[in-house]
Amino acid sequence: MTSIREQEAIRKLMLFLQEWDSAHRVARSHILDNFIKSNDGKTEPELELEFSQGSSLFLAHLAAWLRMTYVYSMCLDKLLKSIGIFLSAASGHRYIIEFLEMGGVLILLEIVRLNHLKEDNKRESVKLLQLIAAAGRKYKELICESYGVQFLAEFLATSNSAEAQEDVQVLLDSLGFGNPKYQNQVYKGLVAVLPCASPGAQQLALQTLGVMQDVVGEAPPVLVEPVLGVLGSVHLEVQYEAIQLLKALMACEVRPALLKGLVALLTSPTKKVLNYTWLREPVLVYIRQAAAAKAIGILAKESAEGAEELIQLKVVDGLMVAVGNLEHVASQRHASVSLEYFVHTFPFVEECVKAALGHTLFQHLMDSPETWYTKMDPVQAEELASS
């Protein structure tokens, strides 16, 4: 038999749940306010004590109301924070299981997917998904099986909130590790983010791809075009992360395709191309040219084998074309520095470049690789650019 104290506790719990069930939206909002204020940070035993061993009943009521109202954004922020108190409770793993049995993952991913909902609500959903993913491999698999990677990648690419994007990155990073069944899916989801219009999303996706590279091992050929594309970003932080990823990819089978693509970017576009691609000074193709020249120098210094492959791809010709691009100083500067490395490292390259530049201009290159191109006259530049 239950004691009088236990009976009283059960009675109070039932009265509380009846009050919740009969309350309208405003009254429920006040109940949630009080719950959040009184219980944030509590452990599972503390929540059980608060609800007379019936905390799971209140969680079930919260999940039911969430399922019925999330589309209308009704008290959604407070609902998600209240559920988060349960899911984040120390020793409260059972709350996660109970929430999942109520379809919690699908609801949270739907919130992330729906365009009309506020970004704050989506961010709160992502945080709850982080808690679920942290509970173990089978929970990560459940998120992935529910089209989670697709929805999260789309949110990362379209979000206007840097904080929300960072939260999504943390979640995708979690899904990418300790989840061998779906790690390639996560990887490809991040690749799909690269062509988006958000430099913040591009930077975060590149960072995560770089971290995942050792785990994934090989990179899919579909990666080549997006990575070369973001290399031409006007945002230097995106360029930096793209180059870091390129360094990691040099051990993969896509290396020849990446090196070939980099050399191709060195070729100065024709005036006909410029008429169609002009955005603002400098044009996008010139930004790619400069970034490619910079990346080539970095990759060549990382690996003698890679440098020799680049030479076979006629990188020296491409660098001289970029040096002759009087329309874009950055192209000239980065190409000059990279060209000087090849000249110093490979004697036969030195002979070819000296023959192409002539004694005086070649000496300027050797004396001051970062500024020698300023000594060129327009005729010399035109000869290099059209070589």
Secondary structure, DSSP 4 states (H G I P E B T S, - for coil): ---HHHHHHHHHHHHHHHHHHH--HHHHHHHHHHHHHHHTT--HHHHHHHTTT-HHHHHHHHHHHHHHHGGGTTTHHHHHHHHHHHHTSTT-HHHHHHHHHTTHHHHHHHHHH-TTS-HHHHHHHHHHHHHHHTT-HHHHHHHHHTTHHHHHHHHHHH---HHHHHHHHHHHHHHHSS-TTTHHHHHHHHHHHTTSS-HHHHHHHHHHHHHHHHHH-S--GGGHHHHHHHTT-S-HHHHHHHHHHHHHHTTSTTHHHHHHHHHHHHSPPPHHHHHHH--SSSPHHHHHHHHHHHHHHHHHHH-HHHHHHHHHTTHHHHHHHHHT-TT-HHHHHHHHHHHHHHHHH-HHHHHHHHHHH-HHHHHHHHH-TTTGGGG--HHHHHHHHT-
